[in-house]
Structure formats: C-alpha cells, structure tokens
C-alpha cells in the first residue's frame, strides 16, 4: 500500500487515477507506483480546489519527485497566499530544492517574491556551483531592479570578473547593472545599444577603461571586446576612436605576432569605417586563413560585402 492510501489524514479523499486513454493506452508513461499515487491524490485535491496544510505538504512531496511540474508550482503558490504562510520560510525551503536542482526553471520563477534582499548571498552560493546559470542570472537581475541594488551590485560583479575574466554571464550582467538603471523598461530596451545621452559621460569613460584593462589581461577573450563595442555605441563613438588600442593586439604588418583574433575583427570594422577596404580585407583574410579558419565562410562573407574575393583554401 502507499503512503497516502494508508494515511488517516487522506482517508476522506478518493484518488483520481491517471487517464492514459482507456485500458490499453498506446503510449502510457511508466510512472513509479509512488509517483502515480501522489499524483492521483493531487488530482483529487485540485478537483475540489482544496487549499490546506495537507495539500501544501502534498505539493512538497511531488516537487521533490518532479521539480519541473509547473502545475504543482502554481497550485502551491496559490495556497501559500491563500493560507497566509510565511514566505521567508518558503524561501528557505526553496533554497534547499534549488541546490539539488540547479537548472530547474520553475523553481526560479517561484522566487519572484519581493520579501527580502538577503537572497543575493544565496545566489552567490549558486554561482559557485554554476557560474553561468541563466535562470539564476535572470532572477538576480529582477532582484537588483526591484530593490534598486545598483550601487552594491557593481563591486560584486567586479569580484566575479576578477576571479574569471572570461565569465561571459558576468559581462552580460555588468552591462545590465551599468545601463539598466538609466533605462525605463516600459519605454525601451537596453539591448538596442544606441547612443544614450542619459548615461553620464564619466560612466561611459569608466567602462571603456575598465574593459581595456580586462582585454589586456586576456586579449583572446571575446566578451570584453563585445562589451567595448557596446559601450562605444552607447557613447556615440565610432570604433575608429580605439584603433590604436586594437592595433596593440593585431598588427597587420606582423602576421606572426597577432595576439587576438577579436582585435582583428575589430580592426576589420575600423578600416571599413575609414574606407580602407584593402586593409579591412587583409584583417578578414588573416581570420579566415589563420586565426579563425573554422569560421572561414563567415569571414569570406564579410569580405564579399567589401567586394573582395574569397580566401583560397
């Protein structure tokens, strides 16, 4: 017998079994007996729209077996508010589940609960286990915006980048922290990257210098090169303004000494901006032939936009 069928607490409930389409279903899912039983009691409870402590414990059992069950999460959330449960206590329980099921989307959706800013410490713990977890980063962005944690968040991001300058998720979050505070999400998106007069000039210049320093640490790291392009666009500057900086890492006259394929890409755009088609084509040729041949077709396409021939095999 099962946990629920033997329980005096649930003796008044008639479980509703799974209906797979008759006695001989074409493709029945092979649930365990334990899971089948607990789900049959869930169906019965939901059919009566029961909101009770026992139903809350029922959802806890199901979530431990199947943390991706979206319907159960919604049912649980409704009960938490209906029963006026302590939401801080619920967050503590969620934390234990999160550490076991790091990638689970439904868990992080349930976190959107404006009760505490202490969650940042827990999220830092999550990042030690999975530094690029999309759901955790999304939740952290919500937390920063909701509680206006802009000033305290930047030092944290800098500590992450100091530990791993190649953490592209941290670079993405830095962009959010620096620019989202100057953006009304109801009117326009920070993703557009257009020149923005609302961002103070000193912040833009700070970000340029910070990114240049990060590139000097790891020139072959794509993230800061992409970030740099975005900041220049925000400032309304052309890439040509940092031509000299990029040429430190990729001198077309010294093919054997190129230190960054991303600098070559940057310079290809710089030279195109200056209408130096041949030099732009040379940078793209080096990428296609030597420094990024796996994307040769892409670099050849870029050369075709300049009216140049493809690079030979």
Backbone bond lengths (Angstrom), bond angles and torsions (degrees), N, CA, C in turn:
res aa  C-N    CA-C-N  psi(-1)  N-CA   C-N-CA  omega(-1)  CA-C   N-CA-C  phi
1 X - - - 1.461 - - 1.530 109.52 -
2 X 1.323 115.59 166.05 1.447 118.88 -174.83 1.509 114.34 -102.62
3 X 1.300 113.84 172.22 1.456 121.65 -178.37 1.525 111.48 -60.10
4 X 1.324 117.02 -41.23 1.459 120.64 -175.34 1.535 112.25 -87.29
5 X 1.317 117.25 -37.35 1.473 119.47 179.90 1.519 110.98 -66.95
6 X 1.331 118.78 -24.93 1.460 122.92 178.66 1.524 112.75 -93.09
7 X 1.318 117.00 -0.99 1.463 120.28 -173.68 1.522 111.10 -90.93
8 X 1.337 115.23 129.50 1.464 119.95 176.99 1.525 111.10 -64.43
9 X 1.339 116.19 -27.85 1.459 120.69 -178.40 1.528 111.71 -64.83
10 X 1.347 116.32 -27.72 1.461 120.69 -175.59 1.531 113.37 -111.52
11 X 1.325 117.22 13.77 1.463 119.64 -174.66 1.526 112.91 -68.62
12 X 1.324 116.59 -17.98 1.461 119.34 179.64 1.525 112.73 -85.53
13 X 1.316 117.21 -0.64 1.463 121.74 -174.57 1.530 110.35 -106.84
14 X 1.299 115.72 133.46 1.465 120.84 173.89 1.526 108.02 -98.31
15 X 1.319 118.37 111.02 1.467 120.48 -176.10 1.524 111.88 -64.14
16 X 1.317 115.86 148.95 1.462 122.34 178.49 1.527 108.16 -108.79
17 X 1.320 118.51 110.11 1.469 120.90 -175.61 1.528 112.33 -71.55
18 X 1.306 115.04 163.72 1.469 121.69 176.72 1.533 109.84 -66.68
19 X 1.336 115.73 134.61 1.466 120.35 177.28 1.527 108.07 -105.35
20 X 1.323 116.65 103.12 1.467 121.20 -179.22 1.524 112.50 -93.71
21 X 1.342 117.16 8.27 1.461 119.19 177.24 1.515 114.02 106.96
22 X 1.308 117.33 38.64 1.457 119.92 177.05 1.516 112.80 104.07
23 X 1.333 116.58 -176.85 1.477 121.05 -175.56 1.530 113.34 -70.49
24 X 1.314 117.67 -21.84 1.468 121.19 -179.05 1.531 110.51 -127.38
25 X 1.320 116.30 70.51 1.472 120.00 -177.31 1.532 111.49 -64.32
26 X 1.318 115.22 147.81 1.454 120.64 -177.47 1.524 112.39 -69.30
27 X 1.327 116.45 -41.05 1.469 119.78 -176.34 1.524 109.15 -144.46
28 X 1.315 116.45 70.07 1.462 121.46 179.96 1.527 110.14 -70.99
29 X 1.328 116.10 139.60 1.463 121.03 177.83 1.524 108.66 -81.09
30 X 1.308 116.39 134.41 1.469 121.20 -175.22 1.532 110.53 -85.52
31 X 1.335 116.23 73.42 1.466 120.45 176.38 1.528 109.56 -70.43
32 X 1.332 116.09 153.60 1.463 119.43 171.69 1.524 108.19 -72.84
33 X 1.321 115.77 158.69 1.462 119.86 178.68 1.518 111.02 -60.08
34 X 1.318 116.26 -39.64 1.467 121.15 -178.91 1.526 110.48 -62.09
35 X 1.334 115.82 -45.13 1.468 119.63 -178.71 1.528 110.85 -70.14
36 X 1.309 117.10 -39.90 1.466 120.48 178.76 1.519 110.94 -60.45
37 X 1.340 115.14 -40.03 1.464 118.48 -178.95 1.525 110.99 -67.14
38 X 1.319 116.76 -49.39 1.464 119.21 -176.24 1.523 111.15 -63.84
39 X 1.334 117.56 -34.17 1.464 120.52 178.07 1.538 111.31 -70.92
40 X 1.316 117.06 -32.91 1.471 119.06 178.48 1.528 110.79 -66.51
41 X 1.322 116.51 -33.82 1.464 119.92 176.45 1.526 111.05 -75.69
42 X 1.326 116.40 -31.99 1.469 119.23 175.32 1.526 110.05 -63.12
43 X 1.328 117.78 -45.18 1.467 120.98 179.78 1.534 110.62 -59.06
44 X 1.318 115.29 -40.61 1.466 119.40 -179.59 1.527 110.77 -66.32
45 X 1.321 115.95 -42.33 1.471 120.09 -179.78 1.522 111.10 -66.01
46 X 1.352 115.99 -42.59 1.458 119.75 -179.36 1.524 111.47 -69.96
47 X 1.318 117.12 -31.66 1.467 120.87 178.68 1.528 110.86 -62.18
48 X 1.343 116.29 -31.52 1.468 121.38 178.41 1.523 111.83 -95.07
49 X 1.342 115.10 0.72 1.469 121.06 -176.07 1.526 110.42 53.32
50 X 1.316 114.38 44.76 1.461 119.92 -178.13 1.529 110.83 -72.62
51 X 1.317 116.16 130.45 1.470 122.26 174.76 1.524 106.42 -123.21
52 X 1.324 116.07 100.44 1.464 120.18 -174.34 1.519 110.01 -151.23
53 X 1.316 115.08 168.62 1.469 119.70 178.46 1.523 110.83 -64.72
54 X 1.327 116.82 -36.89 1.465 118.45 -179.43 1.530 110.56 -68.49
55 X 1.329 116.88 -36.41 1.464 119.73 177.87 1.525 110.45 -68.08
56 X 1.321 115.70 -33.98 1.469 119.75 177.25 1.524 110.09 -64.75
57 X 1.337 116.29 -42.82 1.473 119.92 177.50 1.529 110.73 -65.67
58 X 1.317 116.35 -33.14 1.466 121.06 177.11 1.535 110.39 -61.66
59 X 1.331 116.31 -45.51 1.470 118.80 179.44 1.526 111.07 -64.01
60 X 1.310 116.66 -33.68 1.469 119.88 178.00 1.525 110.68 -62.77
61 X 1.315 116.41 -42.00 1.466 120.55 177.99 1.535 110.74 -61.98
62 X 1.321 116.12 -44.11 1.470 119.52 -178.03 1.521 111.10 -67.11
63 X 1.318 116.23 -41.71 1.468 119.46 -179.88 1.521 111.01 -62.88
64 X 1.298 117.54 -36.11 1.472 119.62 177.57 1.534 111.08 -65.46
65 X 1.329 116.18 -31.31 1.467 120.13 178.14 1.528 111.98 -83.35
66 X 1.335 115.60 -36.56 1.462 120.42 -175.36 1.534 109.45 -144.51
67 X 1.335 117.44 82.14 1.475 120.58 -175.06 1.518 113.99 -68.23
68 X 1.327 118.87 -6.20 1.465 121.17 -179.94 1.527 112.36 -97.58
69 X 1.327 117.50 10.94 1.467 120.84 -177.06 1.530 109.15 -80.08
70 X 1.325 115.46 96.10 1.463 121.99 -172.89 1.523 112.46 -59.95
71 X 1.332 117.53 -42.47 1.463 121.68 -177.78 1.520 111.24 -61.11
72 X 1.325 116.45 -38.65 1.462 120.49 -179.15 1.529 110.31 -66.52
73 X 1.338 116.39 -39.42 1.467 119.72 178.33 1.532 110.60 -61.78
74 X 1.320 117.54 -42.82 1.465 120.54 179.50 1.533 111.12 -64.57
75 X 1.312 115.13 -43.16 1.462 120.47 179.03 1.528 109.99 -61.52
76 X 1.321 116.22 -42.98 1.467 120.53 179.56 1.532 110.74 -64.08
77 X 1.337 116.59 -43.82 1.467 120.32 -179.51 1.531 110.97 -60.35
78 X 1.328 116.73 -43.37 1.472 120.19 178.03 1.526 110.95 -58.51
79 X 1.330 115.29 -42.84 1.469 118.99 -178.33 1.523 112.08 -67.65
80 X 1.319 116.98 -37.89 1.463 120.15 -179.13 1.528 110.91 -57.55
81 X 1.334 115.53 -43.43 1.456 119.10 -179.28 1.532 111.82 -77.11
82 X 1.324 116.59 -38.73 1.462 120.31 179.12 1.532 111.32 -62.66
83 X 1.345 116.17 -40.21 1.466 121.05 -177.92 1.525 112.42 -89.05
84 X 1.343 115.97 -1.31 1.473 122.19 179.15 1.526 111.54 54.87
85 X 1.327 114.79 50.60 1.455 120.47 179.69 1.535 111.25 -77.19
86 X 1.311 115.32 160.31 1.461 121.79 178.23 1.526 108.48 -71.98
87 X 1.319 116.91 110.10 1.460 120.57 -175.95 1.531 112.52 -72.15
88 X 1.310 117.18 -25.32 1.466 119.49 175.43 1.536 110.31 -67.96
89 X 1.311 114.94 -37.43 1.473 119.27 175.81 1.523 109.96 -65.74
90 X 1.330 116.58 -37.17 1.459 120.70 177.50 1.530 110.74 -64.00
91 X 1.337 116.89 -38.76 1.462 120.31 178.04 1.533 111.13 -62.98
92 X 1.320 116.33 -38.63 1.467 119.76 177.35 1.525 110.24 -60.63
93 X 1.328 115.96 -43.54 1.467 119.87 178.22 1.529 110.43 -64.61
94 X 1.339 116.90 -42.94 1.459 121.24 178.36 1.532 111.63 -59.06
95 X 1.320 115.89 -37.22 1.464 118.97 179.96 1.523 111.69 -60.60
96 X 1.329 116.22 -41.39 1.474 118.76 -179.84 1.526 110.86 -66.02
97 X 1.335 116.36 -37.74 1.465 120.20 178.13 1.527 110.58 -68.34
98 X 1.319 116.04 -39.91 1.470 120.74 -177.62 1.518 112.14 -61.86
99 X 1.310 116.90 -40.09 1.463 120.40 -178.87 1.522 111.94 -66.60
100 X 1.331 116.92 -23.10 1.464 120.94 178.53 1.523 112.12 -89.35
101 X 1.332 115.71 -27.91 1.476 120.86 -175.31 1.535 108.55 -130.66
102 X 1.309 116.45 71.25 1.460 122.38 -170.01 1.522 112.69 -61.33
103 X 1.321 117.64 -37.65 1.462 121.18 -173.69 1.532 113.95 -86.39
104 X 1.312 117.34 -1.04 1.460 119.83 -172.52 1.525 111.61 -70.52
105 X 1.345 115.94 124.56 1.462 121.12 -177.95 1.526 112.58 -73.26
106 X 1.317 117.90 -41.56 1.457 121.14 -174.18 1.529 111.83 -62.07
107 X 1.325 116.52 -34.05 1.458 119.81 179.01 1.522 110.39 -60.25
108 X 1.342 115.88 -46.39 1.462 119.04 -174.72 1.518 112.20 -73.00
109 X 1.311 117.07 -28.86 1.464 119.24 174.16 1.520 109.80 -63.92
110 X 1.305 116.78 -37.17 1.461 121.23 -179.07 1.524 112.18 -69.75
111 X 1.324 117.08 -18.73 1.455 120.65 -178.60 1.531 112.70 -72.29
112 X 1.312 118.70 -16.86 1.458 120.48 -175.53 1.526 109.91 -68.09
113 X 1.314 114.47 82.54 1.447 122.80 -170.45 1.532 107.51 -145.38
114 X 1.327 118.42 105.46 1.459 121.11 -172.05 1.517 114.07 -76.09
115 X 1.318 117.22 65.93 1.454 120.15 -177.12 1.528 113.64 -112.80
116 X 1.305 117.95 -21.61 1.455 118.67 -173.57 1.514 110.92 -159.13
117 X 1.335 115.56 151.02 1.463 120.45 173.90 1.528 110.13 -103.07
118 X 1.323 116.72 1.83 1.467 120.54 -179.59 1.528 111.83 -69.12
119 X 1.325 116.16 -10.60 1.451 119.98 -178.11 1.515 112.79 -62.51
120 X 1.322 118.44 -23.73 1.468 120.34 -177.51 1.527 111.36 -58.23
121 X 1.314 117.37 -36.58 1.468 120.16 179.04 1.517 110.73 -66.24
122 X 1.336 116.55 -40.29 1.465 119.49 178.02 1.521 110.85 -66.63
123 X 1.318 117.32 -39.56 1.457 120.11 178.76 1.522 111.13 -63.55
124 X 1.328 116.68 -36.35 1.463 119.85 176.33 1.527 110.22 -60.90
125 X 1.333 116.35 -38.54 1.465 120.65 176.12 1.517 110.41 -63.89
126 X 1.340 117.34 -41.89 1.462 121.09 178.50 1.526 111.05 -60.16
127 X 1.328 116.89 -38.79 1.465 120.26 -178.32 1.522 112.06 -68.68
128 X 1.326 117.50 -25.48 1.464 118.41 175.54 1.523 110.91 -68.37
129 X 1.328 116.71 -22.81 1.464 121.25 179.00 1.525 111.94 -93.02
130 X 1.327 116.55 -31.36 1.468 121.14 -178.05 1.529 107.58 -155.22
131 X 1.327 116.11 91.98 1.467 121.65 -171.21 1.517 113.21 -70.61
132 X 1.336 118.14 -11.60 1.461 120.18 -175.98 1.534 112.11 -123.47
133 X 1.317 115.05 31.00 1.467 119.87 -179.28 1.526 109.84 -75.13
134 X 1.322 115.63 111.64 1.467 121.71 -175.64 1.523 112.14 -57.71
135 X 1.319 117.59 -43.24 1.459 121.05 -176.17 1.521 111.33 -65.53
136 X 1.330 116.83 -39.08 1.461 120.67 179.70 1.523 110.17 -68.17
137 X 1.324 117.21 -41.27 1.468 120.47 178.14 1.524 110.69 -64.25
138 X 1.323 117.33 -41.36 1.461 120.56 178.97 1.522 110.83 -61.23
139 X 1.331 115.35 -42.48 1.455 119.43 179.17 1.519 110.57 -65.85
140 X 1.320 116.46 -39.62 1.471 119.13 -179.95 1.537 110.76 -64.19
141 X 1.328 117.19 -38.58 1.461 119.68 176.82 1.529 110.60 -61.51
142 X 1.315 116.19 -43.55 1.458 119.36 177.49 1.528 110.48 -59.45
143 X 1.333 116.07 -43.04 1.460 121.86 -177.91 1.530 110.52 -63.29
144 X 1.331 116.31 -44.89 1.469 120.92 -179.41 1.524 110.35 -62.17
145 X 1.325 116.78 -45.49 1.468 119.23 -178.67 1.538 111.15 -68.58
146 X 1.324 116.76 -42.95 1.464 120.31 -175.58 1.517 111.92 -64.36
147 X 1.343 116.65 -41.03 1.458 120.49 -176.92 1.533 112.95 -100.87
148 X 1.341 116.48 6.01 1.481 121.34 -179.56 1.529 111.49 52.70
149 X 1.328 114.88 53.45 1.469 120.29 -178.67 1.527 112.14 -90.85
150 X 1.322 117.67 28.15 1.460 121.76 -171.42 1.527 112.61 -57.39
151 X 1.324 116.87 -47.70 1.470 119.55 -173.53 1.526 112.31 -69.36
152 X 1.315 116.88 -39.87 1.469 119.40 -178.01 1.524 111.96 -77.77
153 X 1.331 117.71 -19.22 1.457 120.61 -175.33 1.531 112.35 -77.61
154 X 1.315 117.20 -34.30 1.466 119.59 -176.01 1.533 112.86 -61.38
155 X 1.336 119.77 -44.60 1.479 118.86 176.64 1.530 112.52 -59.77
156 X 1.335 116.17 -35.26 1.469 119.13 178.82 1.522 110.73 -65.07
157 X 1.328 116.16 -43.56 1.461 119.89 179.17 1.526 110.49 -63.62
158 X 1.309 116.58 -39.10 1.465 119.51 179.12 1.519 110.95 -64.46
159 X 1.335 117.03 -34.09 1.473 119.25 177.65 1.521 110.68 -67.88
160 X 1.343 116.78 -36.76 1.465 120.18 177.28 1.527 110.82 -65.36
161 X 1.323 116.74 -43.88 1.461 120.26 -178.94 1.520 111.79 -70.51
162 X 1.320 115.90 -29.05 1.463 118.39 175.46 1.523 110.25 -67.98
163 X 1.328 116.04 -34.96 1.466 120.34 178.20 1.521 111.62 -73.78
164 X 1.350 116.11 -37.83 1.468 121.08 -178.84 1.521 108.69 -149.70
165 X 1.319 115.73 93.93 1.467 120.57 -177.12 1.524 111.93 -66.72
166 X 1.332 116.82 -13.64 1.470 121.21 -179.97 1.525 112.84 -92.49
167 X 1.313 117.58 6.84 1.462 120.99 -179.49 1.531 108.81 -74.73
168 X 1.327 116.30 94.39 1.467 120.32 -176.19 1.524 111.91 -63.75
169 X 1.332 117.79 -28.28 1.468 120.57 177.50 1.525 110.81 -66.38
170 X 1.333 116.21 -38.15 1.462 120.02 178.44 1.525 110.80 -68.23
171 X 1.332 117.22 -36.79 1.466 120.16 176.19 1.527 110.01 -63.75
172 X 1.319 116.47 -42.60 1.460 120.48 178.27 1.524 110.69 -61.17
173 X 1.331 116.50 -41.26 1.462 120.77 -179.55 1.529 110.77 -69.75
174 X 1.324 116.96 -34.23 1.471 119.54 176.68 1.532 109.79 -60.74
175 X 1.337 116.02 -42.82 1.464 119.57 178.08 1.532 110.10 -58.65
176 X 1.319 116.38 -43.77 1.454 120.78 178.91 1.528 110.77 -61.62
177 X 1.322 116.90 -47.90 1.464 121.09 -175.91 1.530 111.37 -64.63
178 X 1.321 116.83 -41.03 1.459 120.82 -176.98 1.522 111.70 -72.42
179 X 1.333 117.42 -41.72 1.462 119.87 -169.57 1.527 115.43 -105.81
180 X 1.333 118.42 -25.04 1.467 118.99 -176.08 1.521 112.17 -67.38
181 X 1.326 117.88 -28.15 1.459 120.06 -179.70 1.529 111.61 -66.14
182 X 1.332 116.61 -20.00 1.458 120.97 179.61 1.526 111.73 -99.12
183 X 1.332 115.79 10.90 1.456 120.23 -173.30 1.521 110.75 -125.75
184 X 1.303 116.19 132.84 1.463 121.05 173.70 1.526 107.73 -87.46
185 X 1.350 118.17 109.68 1.475 120.35 -175.69 1.520 113.34 -62.06
186 X 1.342 117.56 -18.13 1.460 120.15 -179.69 1.525 111.63 -80.38
187 X 1.335 116.42 -18.47 1.457 119.64 -176.01 1.519 113.13 -103.49
188 X 1.340 117.09 -45.35 1.455 118.91 -179.22 1.515 109.95 -155.47
189 X 1.301 115.35 165.88 1.456 121.83 -174.09 1.516 110.62 -101.27
190 X 1.335 116.55 145.26 1.464 120.30 176.45 1.519 110.36 -73.43
191 X 1.328 117.78 -10.83 1.463 120.44 -176.90 1.522 112.43 -72.92
192 X 1.345 117.29 -19.09 1.460 119.63 -176.21 1.527 111.32 -63.55
193 X 1.335 115.92 -38.68 1.453 119.36 175.75 1.514 114.63 74.32
194 X 1.341 119.04 17.20 1.456 121.01 179.35 1.525 110.23 -72.26
195 X 1.354 116.27 162.03 1.454 120.67 175.71 1.525 109.11 -54.14
196 X 1.325 116.64 132.11 1.452 121.25 -170.49 1.519 110.21 -127.95
197 X 1.326 116.43 108.48 1.458 120.70 -178.86 1.521 112.57 -75.02
198 X 1.344 117.51 -12.74 1.456 121.02 -178.69 1.525 112.25 -79.20
199 X 1.321 117.98 -17.38 1.457 121.52 179.14 1.525 108.50 -88.04
200 X 1.341 118.36 122.00 1.462 120.41 -179.07 1.526 112.43 -56.25
201 X 1.320 115.82 141.37 1.459 121.49 -176.86 1.521 111.81 -58.85
202 X 1.339 116.71 -38.36 1.464 119.07 -178.09 1.524 111.98 -64.53
203 X 1.344 116.85 -30.15 1.469 119.94 177.32 1.520 110.18 -70.28
204 X 1.317 116.91 -43.25 1.463 120.65 178.29 1.514 110.80 -60.95
205 X 1.332 116.95 -43.72 1.470 120.41 179.66 1.519 110.91 -67.09
206 X 1.339 116.68 -37.49 1.463 120.09 175.84 1.517 111.47 -60.73
207 X 1.334 116.36 -43.10 1.454 120.31 -178.80 1.525 111.87 -66.88
208 X 1.316 116.73 -36.14 1.469 119.98 177.41 1.521 110.05 -63.45
209 X 1.323 116.87 -46.44 1.468 120.11 -178.68 1.527 111.37 -67.45
210 X 1.321 116.64 -38.97 1.464 120.46 178.24 1.528 110.40 -61.59
211 X 1.318 115.79 -44.03 1.465 120.80 -177.36 1.522 111.09 -69.30
212 X 1.309 117.42 -38.75 1.467 120.48 177.02 1.527 110.31 -61.34
213 X 1.322 116.64 -40.15 1.471 120.35 178.89 1.526 110.48 -65.55
214 X 1.328 116.86 -38.53 1.466 120.71 178.84 1.520 110.56 -66.31
215 X 1.322 117.29 -38.21 1.461 121.21 178.20 1.524 110.42 -64.96
216 X 1.312 116.92 -38.35 1.470 119.68 179.67 1.515 111.70 -63.62
217 X 1.335 116.51 -26.51 1.469 121.22 178.57 1.524 111.37 -74.89
218 X 1.340 116.08 -39.37 1.472 121.36 -177.71 1.527 108.17 -145.97
219 X 1.339 117.47 82.90 1.476 120.79 -174.83 1.523 114.65 -60.64
220 X 1.333 117.37 -24.37 1.465 120.24 -177.36 1.524 112.20 -91.29
221 X 1.316 116.20 11.42 1.462 121.86 178.58 1.525 108.69 -88.25
222 X 1.311 117.26 116.70 1.464 121.22 -174.29 1.519 113.83 -68.93
223 X 1.332 117.73 -33.01 1.469 120.76 -172.19 1.526 113.75 -55.71
224 X 1.339 120.13 -51.64 1.466 117.95 -179.16 1.522 113.81 -66.80
225 X 1.335 118.04 -29.19 1.463 119.39 175.69 1.530 109.87 -64.27
226 X 1.326 116.81 -42.25 1.469 120.19 177.65 1.522 110.23 -66.02
227 X 1.319 116.32 -41.24 1.461 121.17 179.31 1.530 110.28 -62.33
228 X 1.323 115.78 -41.32 1.463 120.66 -179.70 1.525 111.07 -61.37
229 X 1.315 116.52 -43.35 1.466 120.19 177.61 1.538 110.41 -58.08
230 X 1.323 115.51 -42.95 1.460 119.75 -178.86 1.520 112.48 -64.47
231 X 1.327 116.54 -41.59 1.466 120.17 -179.37 1.529 110.34 -66.68
232 X 1.330 116.99 -41.76 1.460 120.14 177.69 1.526 110.88 -59.74
233 X 1.327 116.07 -39.97 1.454 119.57 178.74 1.528 110.43 -66.31
234 X 1.345 116.32 -40.96 1.450 120.11 176.93 1.528 111.54 -59.13
235 X 1.330 115.08 -36.34 1.460 120.69 -177.97 1.521 111.86 -80.62
236 X 1.330 116.40 -10.88 1.450 119.74 -177.68 1.511 112.80 78.38
237 X 1.335 116.59 22.20 1.461 122.19 -179.69 1.520 110.25 -100.04
238 X 1.310 116.54 149.62 1.446 120.66 171.98 1.518 110.20 -83.10
239 X 1.335 116.20 159.79 1.466 119.74 178.38 1.514 111.42 -61.95
240 X 1.323 116.56 -25.14 1.465 120.86 -176.82 1.522 111.78 -59.30
241 X 1.340 117.26 -23.60 1.467 121.04 -179.95 1.528 111.57 -62.09
242 X 1.329 117.13 -24.71 1.476 120.60 -179.29 1.526 111.07 -115.06
243 X 1.305 115.51 27.64 1.468 120.70 177.92 1.527 110.97 -57.58
244 X 1.321 117.20 -48.29 1.464 120.72 -178.57 1.511 112.59 -61.32
245 X 1.321 116.22 -38.05 1.462 120.09 178.28 1.525 110.52 -62.86
246 X 1.331 117.02 -47.76 1.462 120.48 -178.38 1.522 111.76 -65.15
247 X 1.310 117.17 -34.73 1.471 120.33 -178.59 1.516 112.71 -67.70
248 X 1.343 117.11 -14.51 1.474 119.38 173.56 1.528 111.27 -65.93
249 X 1.329 115.80 -24.27 1.465 120.80 -174.71 1.526 113.05 -108.58
250 X 1.324 116.89 -6.54 1.467 119.71 -179.73 1.525 109.27 -158.68
251 X 1.327 114.92 96.93 1.467 121.02 177.29 1.530 107.62 -99.15
252 X 1.313 117.10 117.76 1.464 120.34 -177.06 1.519 112.53 -62.95
253 X 1.319 116.93 -21.62 1.464 120.39 179.50 1.525 112.07 -83.51
254 X 1.320 116.56 -8.65 1.477 121.16 -179.14 1.525 108.19 -129.17
255 X 1.313 115.29 74.71 1.467 121.08 -173.77 1.526 113.63 -58.57
256 X 1.325 116.39 -32.37 1.458 119.71 -176.64 1.525 112.86 -78.55
257 X 1.308 117.11 -8.07 1.465 120.35 -173.86 1.521 112.96 -112.82
258 X 1.326 117.52 15.33 1.468 120.38 177.73 1.529 109.16 -66.71
259 X 1.327 116.42 127.12 1.463 121.57 -175.92 1.529 112.71 -103.16
260 X 1.321 116.71 -9.86 1.463 118.58 -177.53 1.520 110.83 -153.91
261 X 1.325 116.08 121.57 1.465 119.91 174.52 1.530 110.30 -66.77
262 X 1.323 116.28 -28.01 1.462 119.93 -179.72 1.528 110.88 -71.51
263 X 1.326 116.05 -29.61 1.462 119.53 174.13 1.527 109.76 -67.69
264 X 1.330 116.64 -38.04 1.466 119.96 176.68 1.534 110.48 -61.92
265 X 1.298 116.27 -44.43 1.464 121.18 178.08 1.532 110.19 -60.17
266 X 1.325 115.50 -45.19 1.464 121.57 178.88 1.524 110.28 -59.75
267 X 1.333 115.55 -45.47 1.467 119.97 -178.18 1.528 112.12 -69.25
268 X 1.319 116.52 -32.34 1.470 118.74 176.35 1.518 110.03 -58.32
269 X 1.324 116.52 -39.54 1.459 120.60 178.03 1.531 111.52 -73.54
270 X 1.324 115.73 -36.42 1.472 119.68 178.09 1.524 110.46 -61.10
271 X 1.340 115.64 -50.05 1.466 119.52 -177.74 1.531 111.14 -65.23
272 X 1.342 115.99 -34.59 1.467 119.15 176.04 1.529 110.21 -65.43
273 X 1.334 115.77 -37.80 1.457 121.45 176.80 1.531 110.82 -61.10
274 X 1.329 114.43 -37.13 1.470 120.73 -179.51 1.531 112.11 -84.06
275 X 1.342 115.16 -2.15 1.465 122.42 -178.31 1.527 111.51 65.35
276 X 1.322 115.80 31.93 1.463 122.17 171.83 1.529 107.00 -97.49
277 X 1.319 115.23 76.89 1.459 121.55 -172.54 1.519 112.60 -58.50
278 X 1.333 117.48 -41.90 1.456 120.02 -176.08 1.526 111.81 -67.25
279 X 1.332 116.85 -39.67 1.466 119.27 179.19 1.536 110.21 -69.58
280 X 1.323 116.76 -38.64 1.458 119.54 175.94 1.529 109.66 -61.14
281 X 1.330 116.27 -44.07 1.457 121.00 178.70 1.514 112.31 -63.34
282 X 1.348 116.05 -34.66 1.468 120.12 178.75 1.531 110.45 -64.91
283 X 1.330 116.59 -43.01 1.467 120.08 178.35 1.529 110.56 -61.85
284 X 1.315 116.40 -41.96 1.462 120.59 179.00 1.525 111.76 -68.36
285 X 1.325 116.19 -33.47 1.464 119.94 176.68 1.525 110.88 -64.12
286 X 1.338 116.13 -44.04 1.462 119.96 178.93 1.533 111.19 -61.39
287 X 1.305 115.87 -36.75 1.468 119.51 177.52 1.522 110.54 -66.71
288 X 1.311 116.99 -45.91 1.464 121.56 -177.25 1.525 112.20 -68.09
289 X 1.324 115.45 -39.33 1.465 119.92 -171.50 1.518 112.83 -89.36
290 X 1.360 116.86 -31.79 1.455 117.47 -168.11 1.537 114.99 -132.87
291 X 1.313 117.24 -44.76 1.456 118.94 -168.38 1.529 115.32 -99.54
292 X 1.306 117.37 -13.45 1.466 120.22 174.52 1.530 109.34 -155.56
293 X 1.330 117.82 55.74 1.476 120.34 -174.33 1.517 114.28 -66.24
294 X 1.345 117.28 -20.09 1.462 118.32 -179.87 1.537 110.68 -64.55
295 X 1.324 116.60 -22.21 1.473 120.50 177.67 1.536 111.04 -110.87
296 X 1.321 115.05 32.83 1.457 120.53 -177.66 1.532 112.14 -53.80
297 X 1.325 116.61 -42.70 1.464 119.54 -178.53 1.529 111.41 -60.02
298 X 1.310 115.98 -36.86 1.467 119.35 179.19 1.530 110.90 -68.20
299 X 1.333 116.06 -44.90 1.471 118.82 -179.58 1.531 110.49 -66.48
300 X 1.326 116.18 -35.90 1.470 119.09 175.21 1.531 110.63 -63.11
301 X 1.317 116.04 -39.35 1.467 119.51 177.08 1.528 110.22 -61.07
302 X 1.334 115.99 -43.38 1.461 119.82 178.67 1.528 110.85 -61.33
303 X 1.336 115.87 -39.01 1.465 119.53 177.52 1.539 110.92 -65.18
304 X 1.320 115.65 -37.39 1.477 119.09 -179.95 1.518 111.34 -63.37
305 X 1.329 116.68 -31.35 1.466 120.80 177.66 1.520 111.09 -65.74
306 X 1.341 115.46 -22.85 1.467 120.41 177.27 1.529 111.89 -91.53
307 X 1.344 114.84 -1.66 1.452 119.37 -177.70 1.510 112.87 81.35
308 X 1.358 116.81 22.63 1.470 121.57 -178.43 1.515 110.28 -105.49
309 X 1.332 116.04 156.84 1.462 121.47 179.56 1.516 111.67 -74.83
310 X 1.326 114.37 160.39 1.463 120.00 176.45 1.530 110.04 -67.65
311 X 1.328 115.19 154.74 1.461 120.71 177.72 1.523 108.72 -78.42
312 X 1.332 117.55 134.84 1.466 121.25 -179.95 1.508 111.68 -65.35
313 X 1.335 115.42 156.01 1.469 120.57 -178.09 1.527 109.68 -66.97
